[in-house]
Amino acid sequence: MGQLIHNRKAMEVFRRELRKSPTMFESLLWERLRGSQLDGRKFRRQHSVGVYILDFY
């Protein structure tokens, strides 16, 4: 089986630190996205794909 590319354990601490210190604009965005408020869609925060960390997924 291939190497896991989503939410790699090695990046877990870094993702957590990004969530703990958002920019003002990230905070405003997540106020709107939290709780499926955007047309019932659900978003993930700081999701890693390969070596990249996506702000929302």
WOTANOR-V303848 format. One record per backbone hydrogen bond with DSSP energy under -0.5 kcal/mol. NH is the residue of the N-H (numbers start at 1). CO is the residue of the C=O. If there is no record, write none. Layout:
# WOTANOR-V303848
nh	co
NH	CO
NH	CO
This chain:
# WOTANOR-V303848
nh	co
7	48
11	8
12	9
15	11
16	12
17	13
18	14
19	15
20	16
21	17
22	19
27	23
28	24
29	25
30	26
31	27
32	28
32	29
33	29
34	30
36	33
37	34
39	37
40	36
41	38
46	55
47	54
49	52
50	5
52	49
54	47
54	52
57	44
